[in-house]
Amino acid sequence: MKKIFLSIALLGGIVFTSQAQTDKGQFIVGGNVHYSTSKSDADNAKASHSFSIVPNVGYFVDNNIAVGTGIGYQSAKSSTPGNFGKSEAFVISPFGRYYIPVADKFQFFGQLSVPMAFGTTKSTDADLEVGDKTGSSTSIGVALSPGFAYYPSKKIGIEFTLNGASYNHYTLENADGDKIKGEGSEAFSIGTDFFSPSIGIQFHF
């Protein structure tokens, strides 16, 4: 019986320690940075690039429940034959999170976000030299993502977020404001790739 009470007390201590970062009234400040590059097999093709940076801030409205938003920038250049172009966009992504302590220094969380991107597209040539503006783009989606947070200290959380279920609606308009036929799209995906997580850092205070 004493062993049972001791085990319960130790478990309670672990949960209490883990919740310290996610108590009501706490703030989180952090974000994600992503960069990727790829190259086609075409002769003399230049590598395509994509980059995004989205800082975020959140507030714990209750123990283990945080709401906030990310605001950032993303850009991409493509040299794929038949798909030359450069895009730039302003990104805003409101989110809500629920944390579940699983062990000392580790927590599981689920995040619901509404990512939105509003930007422009420009033409590029095979050498990725940027030309004239070709249109404006709008992307609005909904994403449900699971993740894990590791706390090397009380103020720092290193996060690994996985793709879960998401829906995205994308439209493209020309320079005159008319929707470009065939350039709108809707995409729904579900599934997790454990080998390509998004990694970020959050500061808790």
Secondary structure, DSSP 4 states (H G I P E B T S, - for coil): -HHHHHHHHHHHHHHHHHHGGG-TT-EEEEEEEEEEEE--SSTTPPPEEEEEEEEEEEEEEETTEEEEEEEEEEEEEE-STT--EEEEEEEEEEEEEEEEEEETTEEEEEEEE--EEEEEEEEE-TT--EEEEEEEEEEEEEEEEEEEEEEEETTEEEEEE---EEEEEEEEEETTSPBPTT--EEEEEE---TTS-EEEEEEE-
